[in-house]
Amino acid sequence: MDETNNLIFTLTAIFAIAMTLIYFPLRFFLTLTARSRRLKLLQKIRRLRDELGQPYEST
């Protein structure tokens, strides 16, 4: 019984360490890249809106 409890504790600790080393940095990176894409899209929309607001110049 004692060996089973030690095994469960060890597996839980390994899982927690794996999540800390893999999941959280990956989640952080994906969040940053999503924000970056969203910001670029908003800037593009603002630029297009500004262009549409200006009168058309014929060359």
LUMMI-902856 format. One record per atom (N, C-alpha, C): residue number from 1; residue in three letters; atom name; x, y, z. Coordinates in Angstrom, 2 decimals, m for minus. Layout:
# LUMMI-902856
dokol num->NUM&residuo->ala&atomo->CA&px->X&py->Y&pz->Z
...
***
This chain:
# LUMMI-902856
dokol num->1&residuo->met&atomo->N&px->0.82&py->m1.20&pz->0.00
dokol num->1&residuo->met&atomo->CA&px->0.00&py->0.00&pz->0.00
dokol num->1&residuo->met&atomo->C&px->0.86&py->1.26&pz->0.00
dokol num->2&residuo->asp&atomo->N&px->1.93&py->1.22&pz->0.76
dokol num->2&residuo->asp&atomo->CA&px->2.82&py->2.38&pz->0.85
dokol num->2&residuo->asp&atomo->C&px->3.51&py->2.65&pz->m0.49
dokol num->3&residuo->glu&atomo->N&px->3.86&py->1.56&pz->m1.19
dokol num->3&residuo->glu&atomo->CA&px->4.51&py->1.73&pz->m2.50
dokol num->3&residuo->glu&atomo->C&px->3.54&py->2.34&pz->m3.51
dokol num->4&residuo->thr&atomo->N&px->2.27&py->1.98&pz->m3.44
dokol num->4&residuo->thr&atomo->CA&px->1.28&py->2.53&pz->m4.35
dokol num->4&residuo->thr&atomo->C&px->1.11&py->4.03&pz->m4.12
dokol num->5&residuo->asn&atomo->N&px->1.07&py->4.44&pz->m2.85
dokol num->5&residuo->asn&atomo->CA&px->0.95&py->5.86&pz->m2.55
dokol num->5&residuo->asn&atomo->C&px->2.17&py->6.64&pz->m3.04
dokol num->6&residuo->asn&atomo->N&px->3.35&py->6.04&pz->m2.88
dokol num->6&residuo->asn&atomo->CA&px->4.56&py->6.70&pz->m3.37
dokol num->6&residuo->asn&atomo->C&px->4.54&py->6.83&pz->m4.89
dokol num->7&residuo->leu&atomo->N&px->4.05&py->5.79&pz->m5.57
dokol num->7&residuo->leu&atomo->CA&px->3.97&py->5.82&pz->m7.03
dokol num->7&residuo->leu&atomo->C&px->2.99&py->6.90&pz->m7.50
dokol num->8&residuo->ile&atomo->N&px->1.84&py->6.96&pz->m6.86
dokol num->8&residuo->ile&atomo->CA&px->0.84&py->7.98&pz->m7.23
dokol num->8&residuo->ile&atomo->C&px->1.40&py->9.38&pz->m7.00
dokol num->9&residuo->phe&atomo->N&px->2.05&py->9.58&pz->m5.87
dokol num->9&residuo->phe&atomo->CA&px->2.64&py->10.89&pz->m5.58
dokol num->9&residuo->phe&atomo->C&px->3.71&py->11.24&pz->m6.61
dokol num->10&residuo->thr&atomo->N&px->4.56&py->10.28&pz->m6.95
dokol num->10&residuo->thr&atomo->CA&px->5.63&py->10.52&pz->m7.92
dokol num->10&residuo->thr&atomo->C&px->5.05&py->10.87&pz->m9.30
dokol num->11&residuo->leu&atomo->N&px->4.04&py->10.12&pz->m9.73
dokol num->11&residuo->leu&atomo->CA&px->3.43&py->10.40&pz->m11.03
dokol num->11&residuo->leu&atomo->C&px->2.76&py->11.77&pz->m11.05
dokol num->12&residuo->thr&atomo->N&px->2.11&py->12.13&pz->m9.96
dokol num->12&residuo->thr&atomo->CA&px->1.48&py->13.44&pz->m9.87
dokol num->12&residuo->thr&atomo->C&px->2.52&py->14.55&pz->m9.91
dokol num->13&residuo->ala&atomo->N&px->3.62&py->14.36&pz->m9.20
dokol num->13&residuo->ala&atomo->CA&px->4.69&py->15.36&pz->m9.20
dokol num->13&residuo->ala&atomo->C&px->5.31&py->15.50&pz->m10.58
dokol num->14&residuo->ile&atomo->N&px->5.53&py->14.38&pz->m11.27
dokol num->14&residuo->ile&atomo->CA&px->6.10&py->14.42&pz->m12.62
dokol num->14&residuo->ile&atomo->C&px->5.15&py->15.15&pz->m13.57
dokol num->15&residuo->phe&atomo->N&px->3.86&py->14.87&pz->m13.44
dokol num->15&residuo->phe&atomo->CA&px->2.87&py->15.54&pz->m14.29
dokol num->15&residuo->phe&atomo->C&px->2.86&py->17.05&pz->m14.04
dokol num->16&residuo->ala&atomo->N&px->2.95&py->17.43&pz->m12.79
dokol num->16&residuo->ala&atomo->CA&px->2.96&py->18.86&pz->m12.45
dokol num->16&residuo->ala&atomo->C&px->4.21&py->19.55&pz->m13.01
dokol num->17&residuo->ile&atomo->N&px->5.34&py->18.89&pz->m12.91
dokol num->17&residuo->ile&atomo->CA&px->6.59&py->19.46&pz->m13.45
dokol num->17&residuo->ile&atomo->C&px->6.50&py->19.56&pz->m14.97
dokol num->18&residuo->ala&atomo->N&px->5.96&py->18.53&pz->m15.61
dokol num->18&residuo->ala&atomo->CA&px->5.82&py->18.56&pz->m17.07
dokol num->18&residuo->ala&atomo->C&px->4.91&py->19.70&pz->m17.51
dokol num->19&residuo->met&atomo->N&px->3.82&py->19.91&pz->m16.80
dokol num->19&residuo->met&atomo->CA&px->2.92&py->21.03&pz->m17.14
dokol num->19&residuo->met&atomo->C&px->3.63&py->22.36&pz->m16.97
dokol num->20&residuo->thr&atomo->N&px->4.41&py->22.48&pz->m15.90
dokol num->20&residuo->thr&atomo->CA&px->5.12&py->23.73&pz->m15.65
dokol num->20&residuo->thr&atomo->C&px->6.14&py->24.01&pz->m16.74
dokol num->21&residuo->leu&atomo->N&px->6.85&py->22.99&pz->m17.18
dokol num->21&residuo->leu&atomo->CA&px->7.92&py->23.18&pz->m18.15
dokol num->21&residuo->leu&atomo->C&px->7.43&py->23.27&pz->m19.59
dokol num->22&residuo->ile&atomo->N&px->6.28&py->22.67&pz->m19.90
dokol num->22&residuo->ile&atomo->CA&px->5.82&py->22.61&pz->m21.28
dokol num->22&residuo->ile&atomo->C&px->4.57&py->23.45&pz->m21.50
dokol num->23&residuo->tyr&atomo->N&px->3.54&py->23.22&pz->m20.73
dokol num->23&residuo->tyr&atomo->CA&px->2.24&py->23.84&pz->m21.01
dokol num->23&residuo->tyr&atomo->C&px->2.25&py->25.35&pz->m20.80
dokol num->24&residuo->phe&atomo->N&px->2.74&py->25.80&pz->m19.67
dokol num->24&residuo->phe&atomo->CA&px->2.67&py->27.23&pz->m19.36
dokol num->24&residuo->phe&atomo->C&px->3.49&py->28.09&pz->m20.31
dokol num->25&residuo->pro&atomo->N&px->4.75&py->27.74&pz->m20.64
dokol num->25&residuo->pro&atomo->CA&px->5.46&py->28.56&pz->m21.64
dokol num->25&residuo->pro&atomo->C&px->4.78&py->28.54&pz->m23.01
dokol num->26&residuo->leu&atomo->N&px->4.26&py->27.37&pz->m23.39
dokol num->26&residuo->leu&atomo->CA&px->3.56&py->27.28&pz->m24.67
dokol num->26&residuo->leu&atomo->C&px->2.31&py->28.15&pz->m24.68
dokol num->27&residuo->arg&atomo->N&px->1.55&py->28.10&pz->m23.61
dokol num->27&residuo->arg&atomo->CA&px->0.34&py->28.92&pz->m23.50
dokol num->27&residuo->arg&atomo->C&px->0.68&py->30.41&pz->m23.52
dokol num->28&residuo->phe&atomo->N&px->1.74&py->30.78&pz->m22.84
dokol num->28&residuo->phe&atomo->CA&px->2.19&py->32.17&pz->m22.81
dokol num->28&residuo->phe&atomo->C&px->2.59&py->32.64&pz->m24.20
dokol num->29&residuo->phe&atomo->N&px->3.36&py->31.81&pz->m24.92
dokol num->29&residuo->phe&atomo->CA&px->3.80&py->32.14&pz->m26.28
dokol num->29&residuo->phe&atomo->C&px->2.60&py->32.29&pz->m27.23
dokol num->30&residuo->leu&atomo->N&px->1.66&py->31.35&pz->m27.15
dokol num->30&residuo->leu&atomo->CA&px->0.50&py->31.42&pz->m28.04
dokol num->30&residuo->leu&atomo->C&px->m0.37&py->32.63&pz->m27.75
dokol num->31&residuo->thr&atomo->N&px->m0.47&py->33.00&pz->m26.49
dokol num->31&residuo->thr&atomo->CA&px->m1.24&py->34.20&pz->m26.13
dokol num->31&residuo->thr&atomo->C&px->m0.57&py->35.45&pz->m26.70
dokol num->32&residuo->leu&atomo->N&px->0.75&py->35.53&pz->m26.58
dokol num->32&residuo->leu&atomo->CA&px->1.46&py->36.70&pz->m27.12
dokol num->32&residuo->leu&atomo->C&px->1.32&py->36.80&pz->m28.63
dokol num->33&residuo->thr&atomo->N&px->1.44&py->35.67&pz->m29.34
dokol num->33&residuo->thr&atomo->CA&px->1.34&py->35.72&pz->m30.80
dokol num->33&residuo->thr&atomo->C&px->m0.08&py->36.06&pz->m31.23
dokol num->34&residuo->ala&atomo->N&px->m1.08&py->35.58&pz->m30.50
dokol num->34&residuo->ala&atomo->CA&px->m2.47&py->35.91&pz->m30.84
dokol num->34&residuo->ala&atomo->C&px->m2.71&py->37.40&pz->m30.64
dokol num->35&residuo->arg&atomo->N&px->m2.18&py->37.97&pz->m29.57
dokol num->35&residuo->arg&atomo->CA&px->m2.33&py->39.41&pz->m29.34
dokol num->35&residuo->arg&atomo->C&px->m1.62&py->40.20&pz->m30.43
dokol num->36&residuo->ser&atomo->N&px->m0.46&py->39.70&pz->m30.85
dokol num->36&residuo->ser&atomo->CA&px->0.28&py->40.40&pz->m31.89
dokol num->36&residuo->ser&atomo->C&px->m0.50&py->40.39&pz->m33.21
dokol num->37&residuo->arg&atomo->N&px->m1.07&py->39.24&pz->m33.55
dokol num->37&residuo->arg&atomo->CA&px->m1.88&py->39.17&pz->m34.78
dokol num->37&residuo->arg&atomo->C&px->m3.09&py->40.08&pz->m34.70
dokol num->38&residuo->arg&atomo->N&px->m3.75&py->40.11&pz->m33.54
dokol num->38&residuo->arg&atomo->CA&px->m4.91&py->40.96&pz->m33.35
dokol num->38&residuo->arg&atomo->C&px->m4.53&py->42.43&pz->m33.47
dokol num->39&residuo->leu&atomo->N&px->m3.39&py->42.80&pz->m32.89
dokol num->39&residuo->leu&atomo->CA&px->m2.94&py->44.19&pz->m32.97
dokol num->39&residuo->leu&atomo->C&px->m2.63&py->44.58&pz->m34.41
dokol num->40&residuo->lys&atomo->N&px->m1.96&py->43.71&pz->m35.16
dokol num->40&residuo->lys&atomo->CA&px->m1.67&py->44.00&pz->m36.57
dokol num->40&residuo->lys&atomo->C&px->m2.95&py->44.16&pz->m37.37
dokol num->41&residuo->leu&atomo->N&px->m3.94&py->43.31&pz->m37.10
dokol num->41&residuo->leu&atomo->CA&px->m5.21&py->43.41&pz->m37.81
dokol num->41&residuo->leu&atomo->C&px->m5.91&py->44.72&pz->m37.49
dokol num->42&residuo->leu&atomo->N&px->m5.91&py->45.11&pz->m36.22
dokol num->42&residuo->leu&atomo->CA&px->m6.53&py->46.39&pz->m35.85
dokol num->42&residuo->leu&atomo->C&px->m5.82&py->47.57&pz->m36.50
dokol num->43&residuo->gln&atomo->N&px->m4.49&py->47.52&pz->m36.56
dokol num->43&residuo->gln&atomo->CA&px->m3.74&py->48.59&pz->m37.21
dokol num->43&residuo->gln&atomo->C&px->m4.07&py->48.66&pz->m38.69
dokol num->44&residuo->lys&atomo->N&px->m4.21&py->47.50&pz->m39.33
dokol num->44&residuo->lys&atomo->CA&px->m4.56&py->47.47&pz->m40.75
dokol num->44&residuo->lys&atomo->C&px->m5.96&py->48.05&pz->m40.97
dokol num->45&residuo->ile&atomo->N&px->m6.89&py->47.71&pz->m40.10
dokol num->45&residuo->ile&atomo->CA&px->m8.25&py->48.25&pz->m40.21
dokol num->45&residuo->ile&atomo->C&px->m8.24&py->49.76&pz->m40.04
dokol num->46&residuo->arg&atomo->N&px->m7.48&py->50.25&pz->m39.06
dokol num->46&residuo->arg&atomo->CA&px->m7.39&py->51.71&pz->m38.85
dokol num->46&residuo->arg&atomo->C&px->m6.79&py->52.41&pz->m40.06
dokol num->47&residuo->arg&atomo->N&px->m5.75&py->51.80&pz->m40.63
dokol num->47&residuo->arg&atomo->CA&px->m5.10&py->52.39&pz->m41.80
dokol num->47&residuo->arg&atomo->C&px->m6.08&py->52.45&pz->m42.98
dokol num->48&residuo->leu&atomo->N&px->m6.82&py->51.36&pz->m43.20
dokol num->48&residuo->leu&atomo->CA&px->m7.80&py->51.35&pz->m44.28
dokol num->48&residuo->leu&atomo->C&px->m8.92&py->52.35&pz->m44.04
dokol num->49&residuo->arg&atomo->N&px->m9.35&py->52.47&pz->m42.79
dokol num->49&residuo->arg&atomo->CA&px->m10.39&py->53.44&pz->m42.45
dokol num->49&residuo->arg&atomo->C&px->m9.90&py->54.86&pz->m42.70
dokol num->50&residuo->asp&atomo->N&px->m8.64&py->55.13&pz->m42.36
dokol num->50&residuo->asp&atomo->CA&px->m8.08&py->56.46&pz->m42.62
dokol num->50&residuo->asp&atomo->C&px->m8.00&py->56.73&pz->m44.11
dokol num->51&residuo->glu&atomo->N&px->m7.60&py->55.71&pz->m44.89
dokol num->51&residuo->glu&atomo->CA&px->m7.52&py->55.89&pz->m46.34
dokol num->51&residuo->glu&atomo->C&px->m8.90&py->56.14&pz->m46.95
dokol num->52&residuo->leu&atomo->N&px->m9.90&py->55.45&pz->m46.44
dokol num->52&residuo->leu&atomo->CA&px->m11.26&py->55.65&pz->m46.96
dokol num->52&residuo->leu&atomo->C&px->m11.82&py->57.01&pz->m46.57
dokol num->53&residuo->gly&atomo->N&px->m11.37&py->57.55&pz->m45.47
dokol num->53&residuo->gly&atomo->CA&px->m11.85&py->58.85&pz->m45.00
dokol num->53&residuo->gly&atomo->C&px->m11.29&py->60.00&pz->m45.79
dokol num->54&residuo->gln&atomo->N&px->m10.15&py->59.80&pz->m46.46
dokol num->54&residuo->gln&atomo->CA&px->m9.52&py->60.87&pz->m47.23
dokol num->54&residuo->gln&atomo->C&px->m10.13&py->60.91&pz->m48.63
dokol num->55&residuo->pro&atomo->N&px->m10.20&py->62.09&pz->m49.23
dokol num->55&residuo->pro&atomo->CA&px->m10.76&py->62.19&pz->m50.59
dokol num->55&residuo->pro&atomo->C&px->m9.88&py->61.46&pz->m51.61
dokol num->56&residuo->tyr&atomo->N&px->m10.51&py->60.99&pz->m52.66
dokol num->56&residuo->tyr&atomo->CA&px->m9.81&py->60.26&pz->m53.72
dokol num->56&residuo->tyr&atomo->C&px->m8.98&py->61.23&pz->m54.55
dokol num->57&residuo->glu&atomo->N&px->m7.71&py->60.90&pz->m54.76
dokol num->57&residuo->glu&atomo->CA&px->m6.83&py->61.75&pz->m55.55
dokol num->57&residuo->glu&atomo->C&px->m6.55&py->61.07&pz->m56.88
dokol num->58&residuo->ser&atomo->N&px->m6.97&py->61.70&pz->m57.96
dokol num->58&residuo->ser&atomo->CA&px->m6.75&py->61.15&pz->m59.29
dokol num->58&residuo->ser&atomo->C&px->m5.39&py->61.61&pz->m59.80
dokol num->59&residuo->thr&atomo->N&px->m4.63&py->60.69&pz->m60.38
dokol num->59&residuo->thr&atomo->CA&px->m3.31&py->61.07&pz->m60.92
dokol num->59&residuo->thr&atomo->C&px->m3.33&py->61.19&pz->m62.40
***
